[in-house]
Amino acid sequence: MTSQIVDFMVDRLKDYTASSEILPSSDFVRDLELDSFSALQFIMDIELEFDCSIPAAKFSREEYRVVSNLAGLVAELSSHRPMGSELKNEQRYAVI
């Protein structure tokens, strides 16, 4: 499942960064230059897609500022939940 999450994240990050190369080893701030607003929007996309809640304290920690590490956390948080794209529309929710 982690590879699916990484694929989703790499694809979605294209909306938030001008970087031409997005890798599983990319750092959100140093390599992709995400500002705080873009990072928040990106996290909300992940939470909706994988039906999980990523604590802000976790995302701000150095170890989760790399695409593949955050993907591992998302896999852990959503290990017993269906992927968002598998949910019916009425089961999805918005995080505000």
N, C-alpha and C positions, 0 to 999 in steps of 0.2 A: 504494500500500500504506500510505502514511503516514496517509491519511484513515481507513483501517480501524483502524489502531493508535490514533489519537486517539479514534475512536468507542468502541473497547474500553476505553481508559483512562478516558474520561469516565463510561462506564457502571459500571466497576468501582470508581471513586472514590466512588460513591454509598454504598458499603459502609463507607467509611473516614472520611467527613467529614459534618458536620452542615450544611455550606454548601449553600444552596439553588441556587446558581449555580456550575456547573463549566464553565469555558470552556477552549479550547485555550491561552489566554493566562494561565490561572490559575497562580499560584505555589503549590507544594505546602505551603510553610510559612506564608507571609504570608497568602495568600487562603484556602487550604483547611484550614489549621491541623493538618496531619498531624504526629503525634508520631513519634518514631524507630521505635517498634514498628509502627505503622500503615504507615509508609513502607516498612519491611522486608517486611511482608506484601504490600503492593502491588507491590513490585519482584518478589517471588517469583511472584505471579500473572502478571505480564508475562513473566517468564522462562519459565514453563511454557507459556503460551499461544503465544508466538512462538519457542520453542526457542532461546533465546539466554542469554547470561550478561552481566549488566550489572555492570561493576566498581564496587565501592563508591566508589572515588575519583572516578569519573565522576559518579555520582549526587549526591555531596556538592558537586560544583562548581556554582557559581552558574548557569552557562549551562544546566545540565540540570535546574534546579529549576522549570521551566515545562513544562506538559503537552506543548505542541507541540514543544518542543526535545527533550524526552526521547523523544517519538514518533519524531523524526528519527533519534536515536541507535539506537533499537530497530530501525528500518527498515534502517539501515546494518549493524547486527550480525546481522540475520536475513535479509539480502537473498537468500541462496541456500538458504534453508531453508523448508519448508512451515510454514504456520501451525499452531499446536498443535491447533486444532479439526479440522484435516484429518488429523492423525496417528491411527493406530489406538491403542486404549487400551494395548496392550502396548508401544508405542513411547514413551509418555509416561513421565516420571520425576519424582520429587519432589526438590526442592531443600531440604536441611535445613541 
